[in-house]
Amino acid sequence: MPSEDAAPPLDVDQILADPGVRIVVCCGAGGVGKTTTAAALALRAAERHGRRTVVLTIDPARRLAQSLGLTELDNTPRQVKGIDVEDSGGQLHAMMLDMKRTFDDVVLQHTDPAKAAEIFSNPFYQAMSSTFAGTQEYMAMEKLGQLHARGEWDLIVVDTPPSRSALDFLDAPARLSRFLDGRMLRLLLAPARSGGRSMFSFVTASFGMFSKVVQKVLGAQLLTDLSGFVAALDSMFGGFRQRAEQTYRILQARETAFLLVAAPEPDAVREAAYFAGRLRSERMPLAGLVLNRVHRPAVPELSAADSLAAAERLAGAGGHESTAEVLRAHAALAEQAAREQRVAARFTEEFPEVPAVSVTAQPADVHDVDGLRTIGEAISRR
C-alpha cells in the first residue's frame, strides 16, 4: 500500500471542492471498485461540497442504481433523492450509458428524420450500434461530451467502461478516426459520392474478379447493407471525428482530473502503471491513485514471524488454543498486508510524484448510500 514516504498523500476533497475541476474520470482495470469509487466521490461532492454533480456509469451489473436507492438507471440523468444536501445545497444525478440509445441520439441530432429512419432500419447499423467492438467506449466519450456541453452540472464523475484494457476508453476516438479514414471505407463511400452507382457495379469495375470473392465470403446482402449504411452515415462522419477530438481536448484540459483506481494485485497495479504512463505521454492531468481493498492488521507493530512464534509457544503450553488461533490469523493478515505493500510499491516507485491514498477493505459489499459515504470518507482521509 502507498506509504507516506513513497508517495505524497492524495487530497480528494481538494479536487472535489475545486470549482475549476468539472470532470473526474475514474479509470483502471475491471473489478477494482471503479463504480463504487465513482459513486462515492459523486455523493461526497454533492453532500460535502455543495456541487451539482452527475455520475455516469458504464456498469452492466447496475450496482450503482442499487447503492443510490434507485430502481433503475438509464441514458437520462435521474436525481438521487434522500441524500444529505440541505446544508450544502448540492445535487446528485446518476445515469447509466445506453450504448445504442446514445448512438441513436447522435443520428437524430445530426441528420434529418428521413435519413435517420433509413439509418435505423439498416441491419448493419442495428448490429454496430449494439455489439460492434469499441462502440461502447466511443459512446462513453460521446455522452461525456454531451453532458459537458449542456453545462447543467458543476461536476461530472465518469466510471469508465469495464473493458479488457482501461486504455480502450482513451483509444476510442483514435480508433474511430482510423476506421473513418480506412481504405475500404473510402471505397465503400465512392459509389455514393460518384453519382450513386450500385455497390456491385462499382466493385466489379474496380476489382474485377475480387468482387466475386468478396461477395462469396461476405454475402451479397451484407455488402448491400454495409454500402447503404456507409452512404447514409457519410454526412455524419466529419461530426463524429470533430466531437471525438473536442472531447479528447477536454480530457487534456485542467478542468479534468483522472483518478486511477486499483487493487493491490499484480495485474491491477500493472494496468494502473500502464495507464499512468499513457496519461503522462498524452499530457492528461493525472490527479492520483486510489488503492482499494487494502488489508491492515490491527496491531501492525507485531510482525507475522513474532505472532507465529508466540502462537507456537502457547500451543506447546496447552490451554490457550483460542489465543493461538488469533495470533495465527494475525500472522496471515500481516503477511497479506506485506505482500500488498510490495505490489503497490511497483507503482509508487515508477511514479513517485503521483499522490496516492489507500482504502481499507470493507467487511461487506457496498449496497446503499451509507456504504458509499463510508467509502467517500475513507478515500478522503489523509
Secondary structure per residue as TSV (DSSP state, phi and psi in degrees):
chain	resnum	aa	ss	phi	psi
A	1	M	-	360.0	148.6
A	2	P	-	-61.0	131.7
A	3	S	-	-103.5	161.9
A	4	E	T	-62.2	-31.5
A	5	D	T	-86.3	-9.5
A	6	A	T	-93.1	-31.2
A	7	A	S	-150.7	147.0
A	8	P	-	-66.1	149.3
A	9	P	B	-69.5	143.4
A	10	L	-	-87.5	122.8
A	11	D	-	-99.0	87.9
A	12	V	H	-66.3	-38.4
A	13	D	H	-61.8	-35.2
A	14	Q	H	-62.9	-37.8
A	15	I	H	-67.7	-48.3
A	16	L	H	-66.2	-30.5
A	17	A	H	-86.2	-14.7
A	18	D	-	-73.5	115.5
A	19	P	T	-65.5	-18.0
A	20	G	T	-77.3	-14.7
A	21	V	-	-94.6	115.3
A	22	R	-	-110.8	-13.4
A	23	I	E	-138.4	129.7
A	24	V	E	-119.3	122.0
A	25	V	E	-108.8	117.0
A	26	C	E	-93.2	119.4
A	27	C	E	-135.3	159.8
A	28	G	-	153.4	-176.6
A	29	A	S	-68.3	165.6
A	30	G	T	-71.5	150.9
A	31	G	T	76.4	20.9
A	32	V	S	-109.3	4.4
A	33	G	S	96.1	24.7
A	34	K	H	-62.7	-45.2
A	35	T	H	-62.2	-46.8
A	36	T	H	-63.5	-42.2
A	37	T	H	-62.1	-45.4
A	38	A	H	-61.0	-44.6
A	39	A	H	-65.3	-41.5
A	40	A	H	-64.2	-40.6
A	41	L	H	-66.9	-42.1
A	42	A	H	-63.3	-43.2
A	43	L	H	-62.2	-43.4
A	44	R	H	-66.6	-38.1
A	45	A	H	-61.9	-38.7
A	46	A	H	-74.6	-48.2
A	47	E	H	-76.1	-46.6
A	48	R	T	-85.9	-35.5
A	49	H	T	-114.0	3.5
A	50	G	-	66.4	30.7
A	51	R	-	-99.1	143.0
A	52	R	E	-77.5	109.6
A	53	T	E	-121.9	142.4
A	54	V	E	-126.9	135.9
A	55	V	E	-112.3	127.2
A	56	L	E	-107.6	119.2
A	57	T	E	-113.7	151.5
A	58	I	-	-126.1	59.1
A	59	D	-	-119.7	108.7
A	60	P	T	-67.0	-14.7
A	61	A	T	-78.2	-11.8
A	62	R	-	60.8	25.7
A	63	R	H	-65.9	-32.1
A	64	L	H	-61.8	-45.2
A	65	A	H	-58.3	-45.1
A	66	Q	H	-63.9	-42.3
A	67	S	H	-64.8	-32.2
A	68	L	T	-92.6	5.1
A	69	G	T	76.5	20.8
A	70	L	-	-100.4	144.4
A	71	T	S	-72.7	-28.8
A	72	E	-	-162.3	162.3
A	73	L	-	-127.3	147.8
A	74	D	-	-141.5	-159.8
A	75	N	S	-78.0	-0.9
A	76	T	S	-112.0	131.6
A	77	P	-	-58.3	133.0
A	78	R	E	-116.3	134.0
A	79	Q	E	-74.7	135.5
A	80	V	-	-89.3	121.1
A	81	K	-	-94.8	164.7
A	82	G	S	76.5	15.5
A	83	I	-	-98.2	165.7
A	84	D	S	-91.0	82.8
A	85	V	-	-122.5	14.0
A	86	E	T	-62.2	-41.6
A	87	D	T	-82.5	-37.4
A	88	S	T	-81.1	-29.5
A	89	G	-	79.2	11.4
A	90	G	-	-80.4	173.7
A	91	Q	E	-138.1	153.1
A	92	L	E	-132.5	124.9
A	93	H	E	-118.1	153.6
A	94	A	E	-138.8	150.0
A	95	M	E	-154.3	158.5
A	96	M	E	-124.2	130.9
A	97	L	-	-61.2	126.2
A	98	D	-	-105.2	105.2
A	99	M	H	-58.2	-49.5
A	100	K	H	-68.1	-40.9
A	101	R	H	-62.1	-40.0
A	102	T	H	-64.4	-43.6
A	103	F	H	-61.5	-44.0
A	104	D	H	-59.4	-42.7
A	105	D	H	-62.7	-38.6
A	106	V	H	-61.6	-44.5
A	107	V	H	-61.8	-45.2
A	108	L	H	-64.1	-35.6
A	109	Q	H	-73.4	-26.7
A	110	H	H	-119.2	12.0
A	111	T	S	-140.7	165.3
A	112	D	-	-79.8	163.7
A	113	P	H	-56.5	-39.0
A	114	A	H	-66.2	-43.7
A	115	K	H	-66.2	-39.1
A	116	A	H	-61.5	-42.3
A	117	A	H	-63.0	-37.7
A	118	E	H	-64.0	-41.9
A	119	I	H	-67.0	-46.1
A	120	F	H	-61.0	-32.8
A	121	S	T	-82.9	-8.3
A	122	N	-	-75.7	125.5
A	123	P	H	-58.4	-35.1
A	124	F	H	-67.0	-39.7
A	125	Y	H	-64.0	-42.6
A	126	Q	H	-59.1	-38.1
A	127	A	H	-74.0	-45.9
A	128	M	H	-64.5	-41.4
A	129	S	H	-71.4	-13.0
A	130	S	H	-110.1	-35.8
A	131	T	H	-134.0	-4.4
A	132	F	-	-64.1	133.3
A	133	A	T	-58.8	128.9
A	134	G	T	93.3	-14.1
A	135	T	H	-64.1	-39.6
A	136	Q	H	-61.2	-45.1
A	137	E	H	-64.9	-42.7
A	138	Y	H	-64.6	-42.0
A	139	M	H	-68.5	-27.3
A	140	A	H	-63.3	-42.5
A	141	M	H	-63.9	-41.4
A	142	E	H	-61.3	-45.3
A	143	K	H	-66.2	-40.0
A	144	L	H	-59.0	-44.2
A	145	G	H	-61.5	-39.0
A	146	Q	H	-64.8	-46.6
A	147	L	H	-61.1	-42.3
A	148	H	H	-63.7	-41.9
A	149	A	H	-67.9	-29.5
A	150	R	H	-68.2	-29.9
A	151	G	-	66.8	23.1
A	152	E	-	-88.0	-14.6
A	153	W	-	-123.9	147.5
A	154	D	S	-74.3	-30.8
A	155	L	E	-144.6	133.1
A	156	I	E	-113.7	122.9
A	157	V	E	-108.1	124.3
A	158	V	E	-112.0	126.9
A	159	D	E	-98.3	106.5
A	160	T	-	-69.1	158.8
A	161	P	-	-59.4	148.6
A	162	P	-	-79.0	65.3
A	163	S	-	-83.0	167.8
A	164	R	S	-60.2	-37.8
A	165	S	S	-126.4	133.5
A	166	A	T	-63.6	-19.4
A	167	L	T	-73.6	-13.4
A	168	D	H	-58.2	-33.3
A	169	F	H	-62.4	-43.5
A	170	L	H	-75.9	-29.5
A	171	D	H	-82.7	-13.5
A	172	A	H	-56.1	-47.3
A	173	P	H	-61.4	-40.0
A	174	A	H	-66.2	-40.6
A	175	R	H	-63.7	-38.3
A	176	L	H	-63.3	-44.0
A	177	S	H	-62.4	-40.1
A	178	R	H	-64.0	-38.1
A	179	F	H	-63.9	-45.6
A	180	L	H	-66.6	-29.5
A	181	D	T	-94.7	1.3
A	182	G	-	-66.7	151.1
A	183	R	H	-62.8	-44.2
A	184	M	H	-62.9	-38.5
A	185	L	H	-64.9	-39.9
A	186	R	H	-64.8	-36.0
A	187	L	H	-66.1	-39.5
A	188	L	H	-68.0	-30.8
A	189	L	H	-77.3	-24.0
A	190	A	H	-56.6	-43.4
A	191	P	H	-59.1	-42.6
A	192	A	H	-66.9	-31.8
A	193	R	H	-84.9	-10.7
A	194	S	T	-116.2	31.4
A	195	G	T	105.8	4.5
A	196	G	-	85.0	18.8
A	197	R	-	-59.8	153.1
A	198	S	-	-65.4	157.9
A	199	M	H	-58.1	-41.2
A	200	F	H	-73.2	-39.6
A	201	S	H	-64.9	-36.2
A	202	F	H	-66.5	-48.2
A	203	V	H	-63.3	-41.4
A	204	T	H	-62.2	-44.4
A	205	A	H	-66.4	-32.7
A	206	S	H	-86.3	-36.8
A	207	F	H	-119.1	-11.2
A	208	G	T	62.2	-123.7
A	209	M	H	-63.2	-24.2
A	210	F	H	-59.8	-34.1
A	211	S	H	-60.4	-37.9
A	212	K	H	-65.6	-36.6
A	213	V	H	-65.6	-45.5
A	214	V	H	-60.6	-45.2
A	215	Q	H	-63.6	-37.9
A	216	K	H	-67.6	-39.4
A	217	V	H	-75.3	-49.2
A	218	L	H	-90.1	-28.2
A	219	G	-	96.8	140.0
A	220	A	H	-62.4	-40.6
A	221	Q	H	-66.5	-39.4
A	222	L	H	-63.4	-40.8
A	223	L	H	-63.6	-39.6
A	224	T	H	-63.6	-45.5
A	225	D	H	-61.9	-43.1
A	226	L	H	-65.2	-43.5
A	227	S	H	-62.1	-43.4
A	228	G	H	-65.0	-39.1
A	229	F	H	-62.4	-47.8
A	230	V	H	-64.3	-43.4
A	231	A	H	-63.5	-39.9
A	232	A	H	-67.0	-33.9
A	233	L	H	-89.8	-2.5
A	234	D	G	-51.4	-45.7
A	235	S	G	-70.6	-16.0
A	236	M	G	-91.6	-16.9
A	237	F	H	-60.1	-42.0
A	238	G	H	-59.5	-38.6
A	239	G	H	-67.1	-39.2
A	240	F	H	-55.6	-51.4
A	241	R	H	-65.0	-43.5
A	242	Q	H	-61.6	-44.5
A	243	R	H	-68.7	-37.8
A	244	A	H	-62.5	-43.6
A	245	E	H	-67.3	-36.9
A	246	Q	H	-65.2	-44.6
A	247	T	H	-63.9	-37.9
A	248	Y	H	-60.7	-40.9
A	249	R	H	-65.7	-35.6
A	250	I	H	-62.2	-40.6
A	251	L	H	-66.8	-22.1
A	252	Q	H	-86.9	-12.2
A	253	A	S	-80.6	165.1
A	254	R	T	-68.5	-16.3
A	255	E	T	-76.0	-6.4
A	256	T	E	-108.5	140.9
A	257	A	E	-129.3	119.5
A	258	F	E	-89.5	131.3
A	259	L	E	-116.9	118.4
A	260	L	E	-78.5	132.3
A	261	V	E	-116.0	128.4
A	262	A	E	-144.5	164.4
A	263	A	-	-112.5	157.8
A	264	P	S	-76.3	59.0
A	265	E	S	-126.5	146.0
A	266	P	H	-54.2	-47.2
A	267	D	H	-64.7	-43.1
A	268	A	H	-66.4	-41.0
A	269	V	H	-69.8	-38.0
A	270	R	H	-62.1	-42.1
A	271	E	H	-64.7	-41.6
A	272	A	H	-62.6	-40.8
A	273	A	H	-65.9	-40.4
A	274	Y	H	-62.8	-43.1
A	275	F	H	-65.2	-41.1
A	276	A	H	-60.6	-40.9
A	277	G	H	-64.2	-39.1
A	278	R	H	-66.1	-44.1
A	279	L	H	-59.8	-40.8
A	280	R	H	-65.3	-42.3
A	281	S	H	-69.1	-30.1
A	282	E	T	-90.0	2.9
A	283	R	T	57.4	44.8
A	284	M	-	-102.2	145.1
A	285	P	-	-76.7	99.3
A	286	L	E	-85.8	113.6
A	287	A	E	-85.8	-29.7
A	288	G	E	166.1	179.4
A	289	L	E	-115.5	130.7
A	290	V	E	-108.2	113.1
A	291	L	E	-99.2	107.7
A	292	N	E	-87.8	160.1
A	293	R	E	59.8	41.8
A	294	V	E	-84.0	139.7
A	295	H	-	-102.7	136.8
A	296	R	-	-133.3	128.4
A	297	P	-	-71.0	150.5
A	298	A	S	-67.2	-29.9
A	299	V	S	-123.5	81.8
A	300	P	T	-63.3	-24.0
A	301	E	T	-75.6	-12.5
A	302	L	S	-91.4	111.7
A	303	S	-	-73.0	161.4
A	304	A	H	-62.1	-41.1
A	305	A	H	-63.8	-45.4
A	306	D	H	-64.4	-37.5
A	307	S	H	-66.1	-41.6
A	308	L	H	-67.5	-38.6
A	309	A	H	-63.7	-41.9
A	310	A	H	-64.7	-39.4
A	311	A	H	-62.5	-40.4
A	312	E	H	-66.2	-39.8
A	313	R	H	-65.0	-42.0
A	314	L	H	-65.7	-40.5
A	315	A	H	-63.5	-37.6
A	316	G	H	-68.3	-33.3
A	317	A	H	-74.3	-25.3
A	318	G	S	80.6	149.9
A	319	G	S	82.0	5.7
A	320	H	-	-130.5	36.3
A	321	E	H	-63.8	-37.9
A	322	S	H	-62.8	-44.2
A	323	T	H	-65.1	-39.0
A	324	A	H	-63.1	-39.4
A	325	E	H	-64.1	-39.3
A	326	V	H	-62.2	-42.0
A	327	L	H	-65.4	-38.0
A	328	R	H	-66.6	-40.3
A	329	A	H	-63.6	-39.9
A	330	H	H	-62.7	-41.1
A	331	A	H	-62.6	-42.6
A	332	A	H	-63.2	-41.4
A	333	L	H	-67.3	-40.6
A	334	A	H	-63.6	-39.4
A	335	E	H	-66.3	-39.7
A	336	Q	H	-64.0	-43.6
A	337	A	H	-61.3	-38.9
A	338	A	H	-66.1	-40.9
A	339	R	H	-62.5	-44.3
A	340	E	H	-62.5	-38.0
A	341	Q	H	-65.5	-38.9
A	342	R	H	-66.1	-40.0
A	343	V	H	-65.1	-46.6
A	344	A	H	-64.6	-30.0
A	345	A	H	-63.5	-23.7
A	346	R	H	-62.2	-34.5
A	347	F	H	-77.3	-49.6
A	348	T	H	-66.9	-27.8
A	349	E	H	-71.7	-34.1
A	350	E	H	-80.5	-31.3
A	351	F	-	-129.7	66.6
A	352	P	T	-66.0	-18.1
A	353	E	T	-85.0	-10.5
A	354	V	S	-82.6	120.2
A	355	P	-	-61.6	148.2
A	356	A	E	-142.9	152.3
A	357	V	E	-141.7	142.2
A	358	S	E	-110.7	142.8
A	359	V	E	-117.1	122.9
A	360	T	E	-64.0	139.4
A	361	A	-	-57.8	134.4
A	362	Q	-	-86.5	150.6
A	363	P	S	-69.2	-19.4
A	364	A	S	-147.8	162.1
A	365	D	-	-64.6	148.0
A	366	V	-	-78.9	126.9
A	367	H	-	-137.4	7.1
A	368	D	S	-153.4	177.9
A	369	V	H	-64.0	-38.5
A	370	D	H	-60.7	-39.8
A	371	G	H	-64.6	-38.6
A	372	L	H	-65.7	-37.0
A	373	R	H	-63.1	-41.0
A	374	T	H	-60.8	-43.9
A	375	I	H	-64.8	-41.1
A	376	G	H	-61.3	-40.5
A	377	E	H	-63.2	-42.4
A	378	A	H	-65.8	-41.4
A	379	I	H	-65.8	-34.2
A	380	S	H	-86.5	-8.1
A	381	R	-	-73.6	125.3
A	382	R	-	-102.7	360.0
